[in-house]
Amino acid sequence: MGHNKHPCPHAPTVTDSTPTPDNASRMTALERRASFSLATVYAMRMLGLFMVLPVFALEARRYPGGEDAAAMGLALGVYGLVQAVLQIPFGLAADRWGRKRVMLFGLALFAVGSLIAAGAADLHTLAWGRAMQGCGAISAAVSALLADQTRDVVRTKALALLGGSIGLMFALSLVVGPWLSQWAGLPGLFNLTAVMAVAGMAMVVWWTPPEPAMPVGGAPRVRWSQLFSPDLLRLYVGVFVLYAVQFATWVSMPALLVQAGVVQADHGWVYLPTVLLSFVFMGMTLFPMERRGQLRPLFLACIAGVMLVQLALLWVSLGTVQLWVLAVLLFFFFCGFNVLEASQPSLASRFAPPGGRGSALGVYNTLQSLGIFAGGAFGGWLTKGGGTPGLFLCCALLMGVWLAVAWAMVVPPPHASPAATPDPAQAA
């Protein structure tokens, strides 16, 4: 099946394969192929990253230098710092030289970093491997390519697969990581991560649809001021807060589950069903409400919902912790998180200037990486200084700030134009 390329990825052409108004909100076969291939690449990468989280602190102590808690924390967190530094350059490169080239280069760096970490004989080398993994900052290129290959009317659904893969892989890693480390250790996890990175490269080459042709002379130049419009700034603040709160929450959540009587090895069995059920909630609310033009109230309600979850966790942490209460709160947390995670990149792609999707999503993913680092680093600091209640109070205040910032948001209606790379197959 051939795929014709257009001269500009942001100026789609109507063809005979354009979906009709009756099925405009349904993905074409090519849109499904792009969505599932890129989501699979993203999920494999995130699973490789997340698998080491539940075992890293314990396994790193076996390396020379691993008894230094500060050095261990740096080895764990340096990935996020390097990602934050390189997201914007990789996003600019994706706009200038093409999405797939940047993705392949980034996945290759990620694989090399995984192999360095797998062969590390001391904590210092392990940290260098983690830093090299962070050099594979492909999030903006992946999101931009998927935005190029989907219409506005289905883009949130497509990007939801990327966002949903984060929550799903996080929960799955808490089950798989400890199990695999029992017989393969930390080197085995990193070797598996390298294999998945190479598999991801193969998927980009042979499964992901061809990207739209770059316009003659390259993509149009984007001014920095265009990347920091009020609409985009709200999304930048939002993604920073969302990930800072998520990772800060998990500084104390494992301890709460232990207090509720769940041994550490079984925590994944609490996370996994709550994540899966939250996907059902997302499918029943996000996509139909977006089609009806009701994304803004849902968006604001999810911010408020996560804020209320943080306040409820504060209250729970002051008394006797019960498992069923934590499970319910985790379900509502993931409901809000998944809706916000899925809708924000789609909005960023709409607000991005012409020819600047990769650049705007690069800034967006930079703030995401900084949020991850801030949530982990300051979450530990807040817990040490103010205890678990202080941590959840600060998280609730951050969500309140985001709610105030997002209140003035205006959600543009999705355009029903065809994707940049049309599919002659019939719509699903």
Buried (B, 14 or more C-beta within 10 A) or exposed (E): EEBEEBEBBBEBEEEEBBBEEEEBBBBBBBBBBBBBBBBBBBBBBBBBBBBBBBBBBBBBBEBEBBEEEEBBBBBBBBBBBBBBBBBBBBBBBBBBBBBBBBBBBBBBBBBBBBBBBBEBEEBEBBBBBBBBBBBBBBBBBBBBBBBBBBBBBBBBBBBBBBBBBBBBBBBBBBBBBBEBBEEBBBBBBBBBBBBBBBBBBEBBEEBBBEBBBBBEEEBEEBEEEBBEBEBBBBBBBBBBBBBBBBBBBBBBBBBBBEBBEBEBEEBBEBBBEBBBBBBEBBBEBBBEBBBEEEBBEBBBBBBBBBBBBBBBBBEBBEEEBEBEBBBBBBBBBBBBBBBBBBBBBBBBBBBBBEBBBBBBBBBBBBBBBBBBBBBBBBBBEBBEEEBBBBBBBBBBEBBBEBBEBBEEBEBEEBEBBBBBBBBBBEBE
